[in-house]
Amino acid sequence: MKKIILLFLILLSFLIAESAALPIKSIDGEVLHTTLTPNGALIEEHKGKVVFLEIYGHRCPYCIEVITTYNRLQTKYKEKLAIVAIELGGLSESELQAFDRQHNIEYTNITLQQAGALVPHISQKGGYIGMVPFLVILDTNGNIVFTRSGPITEAELEEVIAKHSK
């Protein structure tokens, strides 16, 4: 009986963790209330928008190159799109703030430490294989609709935004 109760409590704690809103703080102090779901993640502050979750490295040349594309898309689709980048290289908050300023990043940037359970969850749900950048695109309901490791064109990104922002 004790084993059944223990198993039930473990299962219950997993279900609570899966549906509980995680407060994730960006380097700008913005708190994103993120709920991990069976099909992705729902960010309360970006409800109704397509969300790009970008896992990147600060030393990755393509990751740095794509910043201007993301800035342009964030401006162009500000009512339909939110971009949240998670730096995987382990920069501290102050180091990432300096990187953010140096590269004029105009979207949400988060340290790996602050991202907490979001990275392993999205990695597992999106099939992350360890290559950066790794882009996960969530539809307006927080479901994963697209993933890509490596480069992607602006036209491909705009196609996904158009398809899933309705």
PEQUIJO-V372065 format. One record per residue. N is the residue number from 1. RES is the residue in three letters. PHI is phi in whole degrees, 0 to 359 (none if undefined). BURIAL is 1 if it has 24 or more other ideal C-beta (glycine too) atoms within 12 Angstrom, else 0. D_FIRST is the distance of its C-alpha to the first C-alpha in Angstrom with 1 decimal. Layout:
<<N/RES/PHI/BURIAL/D_FIRST> <N/RES/PHI/BURIAL/D_FIRST>>
This chain:
<<1/MET/none/0/0.0> <2/LYS/299/0/3.8> <3/LYS/295/0/5.4> <4/ILE/294/0/5.1> <5/ILE/295/0/6.3> <6/LEU/298/0/8.6> <7/LEU/299/0/9.9> <8/PHE/298/0/10.6> <9/LEU/294/0/12.4> <10/ILE/296/0/14.3> <11/LEU/298/0/15.4> <12/LEU/297/0/16.4> <13/SER/295/0/18.4> <14/PHE/296/0/20.1> <15/LEU/295/0/21.1> <16/ILE/294/0/22.4> <17/ALA/297/0/24.3> <18/GLU/293/1/25.7> <19/SER/250/0/27.1> <20/ALA/283/0/28.1> <21/ALA/285/1/31.8> <22/LEU/264/1/32.7> <23/PRO/280/0/36.0> <24/ILE/245/1/38.2> <25/LYS/264/1/41.5> <26/SER/279/1/44.6> <27/ILE/289/1/47.3> <28/ASP/268/0/49.3> <29/GLY/92/0/46.7> <30/GLU/290/0/45.6> <31/VAL/255/0/41.9> <32/LEU/257/1/40.4> <33/HIS/273/0/37.3> <34/THR/247/1/35.5> <35/THR/253/1/32.5> <36/LEU/281/1/31.0> <37/THR/239/1/30.5> <38/PRO/300/0/29.4> <39/ASN/248/0/33.2> <40/GLY/156/1/34.7> <41/ALA/202/1/35.1> <42/LEU/247/1/36.6> <43/ILE/257/1/38.9> <44/GLU/308/0/39.6> <45/GLU/291/0/43.0> <46/HIS/240/1/44.0> <47/LYS/303/0/42.7> <48/GLY/85/0/45.0> <49/LYS/244/1/46.5> <50/VAL/287/1/46.2> <51/VAL/238/1/44.7> <52/PHE/267/1/45.7> <53/LEU/256/1/43.1> <54/GLU/250/1/45.1> <55/ILE/263/1/43.7> <56/TYR/220/1/46.8> <57/GLY/242/1/48.4> <58/HIS/290/1/51.2> <59/ARG/257/0/53.2> <60/CYS/279/1/52.9> <61/PRO/303/0/56.4> <62/TYR/294/1/55.2> <63/CYS/302/1/52.6> <64/ILE/286/1/55.6> <65/GLU/298/0/57.9> <66/VAL/285/1/55.6> <67/ILE/304/1/55.5> <68/THR/296/0/58.8> <69/THR/296/1/57.5> <70/TYR/297/1/54.4> <71/ASN/301/1/56.6> <72/ARG/297/0/58.9> <73/LEU/294/1/56.1> <74/GLN/300/1/54.4> <75/THR/289/0/57.8> <76/LYS/295/0/58.7> <77/TYR/244/1/55.4> <78/LYS/302/0/54.4> <79/GLU/274/0/53.3> <80/LYS/244/1/51.2> <81/LEU/228/1/50.0> <82/ALA/230/1/48.0> <83/ILE/244/1/47.9> <84/VAL/234/1/45.3> <85/ALA/253/1/45.9> <86/ILE/238/1/43.5> <87/GLU/278/1/45.3> <88/LEU/270/1/43.5> <89/GLY/281/0/45.8> <90/GLY/86/0/44.3> <91/LEU/297/1/47.2> <92/SER/288/0/46.7> <93/GLU/301/0/47.2> <94/SER/292/0/50.8> <95/GLU/295/0/51.6> <96/LEU/290/1/50.2> <97/GLN/298/0/52.2> <98/ALA/295/0/55.3> <99/PHE/299/1/54.6> <100/ASP/302/1/54.1> <101/ARG/294/0/57.5> <102/GLN/300/0/59.2> <103/HIS/255/1/58.2> <104/ASN/52/0/58.5> <105/ILE/287/1/55.1> <106/GLU/251/1/55.0> <107/TYR/225/1/51.3> <108/THR/291/1/48.0> <109/ASN/232/1/47.3> <110/ILE/227/1/44.1> <111/THR/284/1/43.3> <112/LEU/301/1/40.5> <113/GLN/299/0/38.8> <114/GLN/289/1/39.0> <115/ALA/293/1/37.7> <116/GLY/54/1/34.3> <117/ALA/288/1/31.6> <118/LEU/297/1/34.2> <119/VAL/295/1/35.8> <120/PRO/297/0/32.9> <121/HIS/295/1/31.7> <122/ILE/294/1/35.2> <123/SER/299/1/35.8> <124/GLN/292/0/32.9> <125/LYS/291/1/33.6> <126/GLY/264/1/37.3> <127/GLY/76/0/37.4> <128/TYR/297/1/39.0> <129/ILE/246/0/40.5> <130/GLY/100/0/41.8> <131/MET/264/0/45.3> <132/VAL/247/1/46.9> <133/PRO/284/1/47.7> <134/PHE/235/1/44.6> <135/LEU/253/1/45.0> <136/VAL/242/1/42.3> <137/ILE/251/1/43.7> <138/LEU/256/1/41.6> <139/ASP/282/1/43.0> <140/THR/294/1/43.3> <141/ASN/256/1/39.7> <142/GLY/85/1/38.3> <143/ASN/271/0/37.8> <144/ILE/292/1/39.0> <145/VAL/241/1/42.1> <146/PHE/197/1/43.9> <147/THR/222/1/43.5> <148/ARG/203/1/46.1> <149/SER/260/1/46.4> <150/GLY/93/0/50.0> <151/PRO/296/0/53.1> <152/ILE/212/1/53.4> <153/THR/275/0/56.5> <154/GLU/298/0/57.1> <155/ALA/298/0/58.0> <156/GLU/296/0/54.5> <157/LEU/296/1/52.9> <158/GLU/295/0/55.1> <159/GLU/297/0/54.2> <160/VAL/294/1/50.5> <161/ILE/300/1/51.2> <162/ALA/299/0/53.4> <163/LYS/292/0/50.9> <164/HIS/250/1/47.9> <165/SER/260/1/49.4> <166/LYS/277/0/50.3>>
